[in-house]
Each structure stands twice: as structure tokens, then as C-alpha cells.
Amino acid sequence: MAQIVLGIGSSHTPMLNAPVEDWPRFIERDQRRPHRDKAGRPVSYEELLAQAGDTVLPQLSPDVIADKHRRAMSHVDHLSDVIDRAALDVLVIVGDDQKELYGDDNMPSILVYRGGTIPNVPARPGIAPEWAARASARFYETEGQRDYPVDTALADHTISHLIDAGFDVACADSVAQGEGEGHAFGFVHTRLLRRRLLPCLPIFLNTYYPPNQPTPARCFRLGQSLRAAIEAFPAQARIGIVASGGLSHFTVDESLDGMVIAALRAGDAQALMNLPRALLESGSSEIRNWICLAGAIEHLNLESIDYIPAYRTPAGTGTGLCFAVWRPTV
């Protein structure tokens, strides 16, 4: 019987690909992008700045930013080491696709990828400015396409099990010629796996785009059904599962992140399933990946979790960085 023996939660923001001196430079992009405030309302950068006043300024001192950057890099390295030592046979990756592979012409709510491999290709030119292009490029290969193995037998078994459990999942066995996995999956392959060819099972959630985002309750129950599918898989296998993304962004919302972390610590399924959907929009929508993970690892023990409110502008934009590990109780 296959078993889930490791759970990992990790943010995947480009901030984690950037040197410390570039964190304040994200203001160049944040001033132009649309935002949501802590009530989930669409706002401009200028409106966020007015709401924040001078409350964020102490978080932007060079010493504070340097300490947060150091802690974040240490966590990425630690998660990579944990995965390395876990002797996994397969890593399930729960992530979102931000119109990298799937668009408005066909946006699956839940998709299980079942191809023999999933490609990662070099970043395309066009991201500006140069410092942002360098950060984004770290999600992807540098020397040409690299094909990461997928456990197709587990994928097909999982699809069948999820259908029986009432999930009408989409599936795909390839990507368009020249295309490759998006950043949520690329971060796992290039940063957490350090490009090791560990077989994976990519599961895509449409966290971002209305009208067919799965509800928090649906995400949690999907995680529970993933665990049931894995435990019914007729092969001995050590399985890990990673949630890629989150927590709150592009506006850092420490209150929302605190609710999520408190529920994860307590194993409070109802709190996770009842998170306000209005707050799970834009980048904060990736919290859905963590909710799915939580449903799959109810049998594991939360070994460690750390939260870093990584502010990068006076308006309070940035990422609520979070890194967590679940393992069996010893």
C-alpha cells in the first residue's frame, strides 16, 4: 500500500528567487498592478498606500528586510533537505496555473496531469525590468527543455478514484509544443528538488480565476480524497505532497495568514473549509493549495511552521511567506 509520509507547504514568490537588495525594487511592479485590500475589495496601489499610512515603514528598514530574507532562504534550503532525506518514490505537487498552460478558452477547476513527463522550458524574454526577469527565470531551466518524470500509473489511479468520489476532474497527458510547466510547479522542481528527477504527480487547482474556483471546502475534501486514492494504490510507495504558493499576497494580510496558520496548527478542518472566499482572491487564492494539502495530511504531525510577513513597499504589498513540514508521529 502506498502511504503519504511527508507534507510540505512552501511559498513560491519571485521574492524567494531574488537577492535581498532586490526586494524593495518590487515597488516598480506593485505600483502598476491591480490589488485587493484586506477586505478583498479591488484597489489601486495609491489606495493601499493611503490605507497603510506609515504603519509599514518599520518593516522596510534594511536590517529587517535582510533578516527576513536570510530566514526565507534558510527555509527553502531546509525544505529541500527534508525532501531529499525522505526517500520518496513520488512527490504530489498541488499548485495553480496563472494562465501559463490553461486560459479562458479552457480553465479547468481541478486537473490531474497524467503524461509520462512534464516539461520545464527556459523563461521567455519580455519580462521587464531586468532584475525581475532574473528572478522569474529561476523558476525555469536555463540550458533548454528538461522533462520531469510523472508517475502515470498513480495519476490514472488517482483520476479514477476521484471520479468515484464525485470529483469530475479534468486530465491532460501533454502540453502544447514549446510550452512548459508554470512557476508553481517549476519552483518545486528547480528550487525544492534542485532539479532531481523524482517522479511527480502534478495537480492543478484554478485558485485565481472566477467563476470556477473550487471552494475551500471542496479543496479540503479533495485533499482527503487524494489521501484515500493514494492509500488504495496497489503498490508499495512512499509519497510526499507539497502545496506550492501563498500565503497572502500581493497585499500582506497578517490576520488572514494568522487564521490559516492557527487552523493548520490545530488541525481544524472546519476553520479551513469556512475561510471567507472573498479573501481568497489574487495571490491569496493560493491558500487553497494549502487547504488541499491539509486535507491530505490529517494523519501526519505538524513538525514545524514558520511565517514571515515579507513587506516590500510602504503600501503593505509583499508576500506572507510560510514554510511548513508534516511527518508521521514518532
One Martini backbone bead per residue (centre of mass of N, CA, C, O) as a GRO file, in nm:
protein
  330
    1MET     BB    1   0.096   0.036   0.022
    2ALA     BB    2   0.047   0.355  -0.004
    3GLN     BB    3   0.207   0.653   0.148
    4ILE     BB    4   0.187   0.940   0.335
    5VAL     BB    5   0.509   1.085   0.472
    6LEU     BB    6   0.481   1.390   0.347
    7GLY     BB    7   0.456   1.742   0.425
    8ILE     BB    8   0.446   2.049   0.222
    9GLY     BB    9   0.492   2.404   0.267
   10SER     BB   10   0.527   2.670   0.006
   11SER     BB   11   0.636   2.932  -0.107
   12HIS     BB   12   0.688   3.103  -0.460
   13THR     BB   13   0.797   3.366  -0.485
   14PRO     BB   14   1.020   3.578  -0.644
   15MET     BB   15   1.155   3.663  -0.376
   16LEU     BB   16   1.303   3.373  -0.354
   17ASN     BB   17   1.485   3.461  -0.628
   18ALA     BB   18   1.595   3.711  -0.476
   19PRO     BB   19   1.785   3.940  -0.371
   20VAL     BB   20   1.775   4.157  -0.114
   21GLU     BB   21   1.812   4.423  -0.294
   22ASP     BB   22   1.529   4.357  -0.462
   23TRP     BB   23   1.282   4.384  -0.283
   24PRO     BB   24   1.224   4.701  -0.310
   25ARG     BB   25   1.184   4.683  -0.635
   26PHE     BB   26   0.880   4.581  -0.646
   27ILE     BB   27   0.746   4.863  -0.672
   28GLU     BB   28   0.753   4.882  -0.984
   29ARG     BB   29   0.510   4.670  -1.004
   30ASP     BB   30   0.302   4.745  -0.776
   31GLN     BB   31   0.218   5.030  -0.896
   32ARG     BB   32   0.067   4.872  -1.158
   33ARG     BB   33  -0.094   4.672  -1.018
   34PRO     BB   34  -0.350   4.511  -0.906
   35HIS     BB   35  -0.556   4.515  -0.606
   36ARG     BB   36  -0.623   4.407  -0.266
   37ASP     BB   37  -0.765   4.429   0.017
   38LYS     BB   38  -0.847   4.299   0.339
   39ALA     BB   39  -1.159   4.274   0.210
   40GLY     BB   40  -1.127   4.215  -0.118
   41ARG     BB   41  -1.099   4.484  -0.257
   42PRO     BB   42  -1.052   4.670  -0.521
   43VAL     BB   43  -0.729   4.833  -0.568
   44SER     BB   44  -0.489   5.058  -0.552
   45TYR     BB   45  -0.187   5.150  -0.459
   46GLU     BB   46  -0.272   5.430  -0.349
   47GLU     BB   47  -0.490   5.319  -0.158
   48LEU     BB   48  -0.306   5.144   0.013
   49LEU     BB   49  -0.121   5.372   0.107
   50ALA     BB   50  -0.342   5.528   0.258
   51GLN     BB   51  -0.417   5.297   0.456
   52ALA     BB   52  -0.122   5.256   0.583
   53GLY     BB   53   0.061   5.484   0.594
   54ASP     BB   54   0.326   5.432   0.849
   55THR     BB   55   0.309   5.119   0.946
   56VAL     BB   56   0.537   4.976   0.747
   57LEU     BB   57   0.818   5.114   0.773
   58PRO     BB   58   0.967   4.928   0.987
   59GLN     BB   59   0.973   4.679   0.766
   60LEU     BB   60   1.194   4.852   0.563
   61SER     BB   61   1.443   4.803   0.686
   62PRO     BB   62   1.739   4.663   0.611
   63ASP     BB   63   1.753   4.468   0.857
   64VAL     BB   64   1.476   4.338   0.831
   65ILE     BB   65   1.500   4.236   0.542
   66ALA     BB   66   1.756   4.066   0.583
   67ASP     BB   67   1.634   3.870   0.792
   68LYS     BB   68   1.401   3.763   0.616
   69HIS     BB   69   1.573   3.658   0.386
   70ARG     BB   70   1.742   3.458   0.544
   71ARG     BB   71   1.509   3.284   0.650
   72ALA     BB   72   1.389   3.205   0.377
   73MET     BB   73   1.639   3.062   0.258
   74SER     BB   74   1.660   2.854   0.484
   75HIS     BB   75   1.385   2.717   0.428
   76VAL     BB   76   1.433   2.619   0.144
   77ASP     BB   77   1.673   2.439   0.219
   78HIS     BB   78   1.525   2.265   0.427
   79LEU     BB   79   1.305   2.145   0.244
   80SER     BB   80   1.501   2.011   0.052
   81ASP     BB   81   1.631   1.825   0.263
   82VAL     BB   82   1.375   1.677   0.352
   83ILE     BB   83   1.313   1.551   0.079
   84ASP     BB   84   1.582   1.406   0.039
   85ARG     BB   85   1.548   1.223   0.317
   86ALA     BB   86   1.257   1.070   0.254
   87ALA     BB   87   1.252   0.855   0.030
   88LEU     BB   88   1.091   0.903  -0.228
   89ASP     BB   89   0.879   0.806  -0.505
   90VAL     BB   90   0.668   1.051  -0.475
   91LEU     BB   91   0.551   1.385  -0.582
   92VAL     BB   92   0.297   1.584  -0.491
   93ILE     BB   93   0.166   1.868  -0.679
   94VAL     BB   94   0.009   2.160  -0.553
   95GLY     BB   95  -0.118   2.393  -0.795
   96ASP     BB   96  -0.112   2.680  -0.998
   97ASP     BB   97  -0.246   2.849  -1.296
   98GLN     BB   98  -0.142   3.161  -1.465
   99LYS     BB   99  -0.187   3.126  -1.775
  100GLU     BB  100   0.042   2.915  -1.883
  101LEU     BB  101  -0.156   2.665  -1.994
  102TYR     BB  102  -0.436   2.798  -1.901
  103GLY     BB  103  -0.735   2.945  -2.022
  104ASP     BB  104  -1.041   3.085  -2.104
  105ASP     BB  105  -1.099   2.844  -2.310
  106ASN     BB  106  -0.961   2.643  -2.065
  107MET     BB  107  -1.056   2.622  -1.716
  108PRO     BB  108  -0.975   2.420  -1.485
  109SER     BB  109  -1.043   2.347  -1.160
  110ILE     BB  110  -0.942   2.037  -1.191
  111LEU     BB  111  -0.613   1.883  -1.252
  112VAL     BB  112  -0.467   1.585  -1.384
  113TYR     BB  113  -0.149   1.484  -1.459
  114ARG     BB  114  -0.057   1.196  -1.708
  115GLY     BB  115   0.205   1.219  -1.819
  116GLY     BB  116   0.527   1.099  -1.843
  117THR     BB  117   0.587   1.409  -1.870
  118ILE     BB  118   0.708   1.740  -1.764
  119PRO     BB  119   0.789   2.040  -1.883
  120ASN     BB  120   1.080   2.258  -1.871
  121VAL     BB  121   1.132   2.591  -1.971
  122PRO     BB  122   1.258   2.858  -2.065
  123ALA     BB  123   1.234   3.172  -2.030
  124ARG     BB  124   1.081   3.427  -2.164
  125PRO     BB  125   1.105   3.703  -2.309
  126GLY     BB  126   0.981   4.038  -2.158
  127ILE     BB  127   1.061   4.078  -1.880
  128ALA     BB  128   1.017   4.367  -1.676
  129PRO     BB  129   1.280   4.415  -1.549
  130GLU     BB  130   1.581   4.259  -1.515
  131TRP     BB  131   1.547   4.170  -1.217
  132ALA     BB  132   1.275   4.021  -1.272
  133ALA     BB  133   1.378   3.822  -1.483
  134ARG     BB  134   1.577   3.674  -1.298
  135ALA     BB  135   1.368   3.568  -1.096
  136SER     BB  136   1.181   3.416  -1.296
  137ALA     BB  137   1.401   3.223  -1.423
  138ARG     BB  138   1.426   3.027  -1.161
  139PHE     BB  139   1.174   2.842  -1.248
  140TYR     BB  140   1.369   2.762  -1.484
  141GLU     BB  141   1.540   2.671  -1.732
  142THR     BB  142   1.864   2.742  -1.906
  143GLU     BB  143   1.952   2.497  -2.139
  144GLY     BB  144   1.666   2.379  -2.171
  145GLN     BB  145   1.471   2.130  -2.190
  146ARG     BB  146   1.301   1.957  -1.915
  147ASP     BB  147   1.200   1.626  -1.819
  148TYR     BB  148   0.967   1.536  -1.584
  149PRO     BB  149   0.861   1.284  -1.406
  150VAL     BB  150   0.562   1.080  -1.419
  151ASP     BB  151   0.313   0.901  -1.243
  152THR     BB  152   0.082   0.744  -1.432
  153ALA     BB  153  -0.041   0.527  -1.252
  154LEU     BB  154  -0.122   0.719  -1.024
  155ALA     BB  155  -0.288   0.912  -1.194
  156ASP     BB  156  -0.504   0.713  -1.296
  157HIS     BB  157  -0.594   0.619  -1.019
  158THR     BB  158  -0.677   0.899  -0.912
  159ILE     BB  159  -0.889   0.969  -1.119
  160SER     BB  160  -1.076   0.730  -1.063
  161HIS     BB  161  -1.119   0.789  -0.762
  162LEU     BB  162  -1.234   1.079  -0.791
  163ILE     BB  163  -1.476   1.005  -0.957
  164ASP     BB  164  -1.601   0.816  -0.739
  165ALA     BB  165  -1.600   1.078  -0.529
  166GLY     BB  166  -1.721   1.332  -0.723
  167PHE     BB  167  -1.480   1.421  -0.917
  168ASP     BB  168  -1.470   1.618  -1.216
  169VAL     BB  169  -1.191   1.574  -1.360
  170ALA     BB  170  -0.933   1.680  -1.523
  171CYS     BB  171  -0.708   1.598  -1.803
  172ALA     BB  172  -0.352   1.544  -1.895
  173ASP     BB  173  -0.068   1.433  -2.132
  174SER     BB  174   0.005   1.735  -2.221
  175VAL     BB  175   0.162   1.996  -2.400
  176ALA     BB  176   0.230   2.239  -2.580
  177GLN     BB  177   0.439   2.321  -2.802
  178GLY     BB  178   0.697   2.479  -2.608
  179GLU     BB  179   0.578   2.426  -2.344
  180GLY     BB  180   0.547   2.472  -1.978
  181GLU     BB  181   0.556   2.480  -1.672
  182GLY     BB  182   0.478   2.653  -1.413
  183HIS     BB  183   0.590   2.815  -1.128
  184ALA     BB  184   0.469   2.624  -0.910
  185PHE     BB  185   0.635   2.376  -1.033
  186GLY     BB  186   0.914   2.495  -1.087
  187PHE     BB  187   0.992   2.550  -0.793
  188VAL     BB  188   1.007   2.257  -0.709
  189HIS     BB  189   1.220   2.161  -0.918
  190THR     BB  190   1.449   2.392  -0.885
  191ARG     BB  191   1.445   2.429  -0.557
  192LEU     BB  192   1.345   2.173  -0.390
  193LEU     BB  193   1.480   1.947  -0.596
  194ARG     BB  194   1.725   2.044  -0.763
  195ARG     BB  195   1.648   1.878  -1.036
  196ARG     BB  196   1.539   1.625  -0.960
  197LEU     BB  197   1.403   1.299  -1.088
  198LEU     BB  198   1.133   1.293  -0.934
  199PRO     BB  199   0.849   1.165  -0.928
  200CYS     BB  200   0.533   1.303  -1.021
  201LEU     BB  201   0.207   1.475  -0.929
  202PRO     BB  202   0.018   1.692  -1.098
  203ILE     BB  203  -0.197   1.946  -0.941
  204PHE     BB  204  -0.455   2.153  -1.054
  205LEU     BB  205  -0.565   2.473  -0.942
  206ASN     BB  206  -0.819   2.718  -0.966
  207THR     BB  207  -0.756   2.992  -0.775
  208TYR     BB  208  -0.790   3.275  -0.948
  209TYR     BB  209  -1.045   3.221  -1.163
  210PRO     BB  210  -1.324   3.318  -1.246
  211PRO     BB  211  -1.604   3.101  -1.172
  212ASN     BB  212  -1.421   2.803  -1.099
  213GLN     BB  213  -1.346   2.802  -0.807
  214PRO     BB  214  -1.269   2.626  -0.554
  215THR     BB  215  -1.361   2.567  -0.258
  216PRO     BB  216  -1.241   2.516   0.045
  217ALA     BB  217  -1.402   2.255   0.093
  218ARG     BB  218  -1.321   2.119  -0.173
  219CYS     BB  219  -1.017   2.116  -0.118
  220PHE     BB  220  -1.020   1.942   0.136
  221ARG     BB  221  -1.167   1.696   0.010
  222LEU     BB  222  -0.958   1.644  -0.201
  223GLY     BB  223  -0.734   1.569  -0.006
  224GLN     BB  224  -0.879   1.327   0.117
  225SER     BB  225  -0.905   1.175  -0.159
  226LEU     BB  226  -0.606   1.154  -0.218
  227ARG     BB  227  -0.535   0.978   0.018
  228ALA     BB  228  -0.726   0.744  -0.053
  229ALA     BB  229  -0.598   0.684  -0.325
  230ILE     BB  230  -0.312   0.623  -0.229
  231GLU     BB  231  -0.394   0.392  -0.021
  232ALA     BB  232  -0.519   0.222  -0.284
  233PHE     BB  233  -0.253   0.175  -0.403
  234PRO     BB  234  -0.098  -0.124  -0.555
  235ALA     BB  235   0.176  -0.004  -0.399
  236GLN     BB  236   0.484   0.045  -0.282
  237ALA     BB  237   0.489   0.384  -0.141
  238ARG     BB  238   0.649   0.695  -0.102
  239ILE     BB  239   0.467   0.991  -0.021
  240GLY     BB  240   0.455   1.322  -0.124
  241ILE     BB  241   0.328   1.660  -0.035
  242VAL     BB  242   0.285   1.980  -0.208
  243ALA     BB  243   0.237   2.321  -0.141
  244SER     BB  244   0.221   2.586  -0.385
  245GLY     BB  245   0.222   2.885  -0.218
  246GLY     BB  246   0.176   3.162  -0.069
  247LEU     BB  247   0.016   3.344   0.095
  248SER     BB  248  -0.040   3.642   0.115
  249HIS     BB  249  -0.122   3.823  -0.193
  250PHE     BB  250   0.004   4.137  -0.244
  251THR     BB  251  -0.129   4.172   0.023
  252VAL     BB  252  -0.051   4.178   0.341
  253ASP     BB  253  -0.229   3.938   0.569
  254GLU     BB  254  -0.197   3.859   0.892
  255SER     BB  255  -0.482   3.768   0.969
  256LEU     BB  256  -0.528   3.552   0.758
  257ASP     BB  257  -0.269   3.391   0.811
  258GLY     BB  258  -0.337   3.333   1.108
  259MET     BB  259  -0.585   3.158   1.054
  260VAL     BB  260  -0.443   2.941   0.892
  261ILE     BB  261  -0.225   2.859   1.099
  262ALA     BB  262  -0.413   2.787   1.333
  263ALA     BB  263  -0.557   2.559   1.177
  264LEU     BB  264  -0.306   2.388   1.122
  265ARG     BB  265  -0.221   2.344   1.415
  266ALA     BB  266  -0.520   2.222   1.500
  267GLY     BB  267  -0.668   2.067   1.272
  268ASP     BB  268  -0.901   2.271   1.144
  269ALA     BB  269  -1.121   2.207   0.909
  270GLN     BB  270  -1.351   2.415   0.938
  271ALA     BB  271  -1.179   2.670   0.920
  272LEU     BB  272  -1.076   2.615   0.633
  273MET     BB  273  -1.361   2.573   0.490
  274ASN     BB  274  -1.457   2.881   0.613
  275LEU     BB  275  -1.310   3.059   0.448
  276PRO     BB  276  -1.323   3.351   0.297
  277ARG     BB  277  -1.357   3.394  -0.040
  278ALA     BB  278  -1.298   3.705  -0.065
  279LEU     BB  279  -0.987   3.653   0.040
  280LEU     BB  280  -0.935   3.433  -0.211
  281GLU     BB  281  -0.757   3.634  -0.393
  282SER     BB  282  -0.537   3.638  -0.598
  283GLY     BB  283  -0.264   3.534  -0.434
  284SER     BB  284  -0.439   3.429  -0.186
  285SER     BB  285  -0.564   3.181  -0.342
  286GLU     BB  286  -0.321   2.974  -0.270
  287ILE     BB  287  -0.442   2.865  -0.006
  288ARG     BB  288  -0.587   2.626  -0.137
  289ASN     BB  289  -0.340   2.438  -0.149
  290TRP     BB  290  -0.320   2.409   0.163
  291ILE     BB  291  -0.600   2.289   0.208
  292CYS     BB  292  -0.550   2.034   0.049
  293LEU     BB  293  -0.314   1.936   0.212
  294ALA     BB  294  -0.463   1.915   0.485
  295GLY     BB  295  -0.652   1.681   0.389
  296ALA     BB  296  -0.401   1.474   0.330
  297ILE     BB  297  -0.249   1.525   0.648
  298GLU     BB  298  -0.412   1.434   0.911
  299HIS     BB  299  -0.200   1.192   0.999
  300LEU     BB  300  -0.001   1.411   1.054
  301ASN     BB  301   0.266   1.597   1.190
  302LEU     BB  302   0.341   1.908   1.300
  303GLU     BB  303   0.673   2.011   1.303
  304SER     BB  304   0.673   2.287   1.120
  305ILE     BB  305   0.628   2.657   1.137
  306ASP     BB  306   0.675   2.956   0.932
  307TYR     BB  307   0.643   3.320   0.948
  308ILE     BB  308   0.677   3.591   0.690
  309PRO     BB  309   0.626   3.928   0.665
  310ALA     BB  310   0.701   4.039   0.331
  311TYR     BB  311   0.769   4.340   0.297
  312ARG     BB  312   0.821   4.600   0.008
  313THR     BB  313   0.617   4.837   0.082
  314PRO     BB  314   0.434   5.106   0.216
  315ALA     BB  315   0.149   4.958   0.125
  316GLY     BB  316   0.186   4.636   0.202
  317THR     BB  317   0.335   4.485   0.003
  318GLY     BB  318   0.371   4.127  -0.071
  319THR     BB  319   0.449   3.832   0.137
  320GLY     BB  320   0.320   3.555   0.309
  321LEU     BB  321   0.543   3.365   0.436
  322CYS     BB  322   0.553   2.995   0.419
  323PHE     BB  323   0.672   2.708   0.623
  324ALA     BB  324   0.619   2.343   0.612
  325VAL     BB  325   0.604   2.035   0.823
  326TRP     BB  326   0.500   1.691   0.776
  327ARG     BB  327   0.495   1.400   0.994
  328PRO     BB  328   0.518   1.131   1.149
  329THR     BB  329   0.465   0.999   1.441
  330VAL     BB  330   0.705   0.874   1.675
   0.00000   0.00000   0.00000
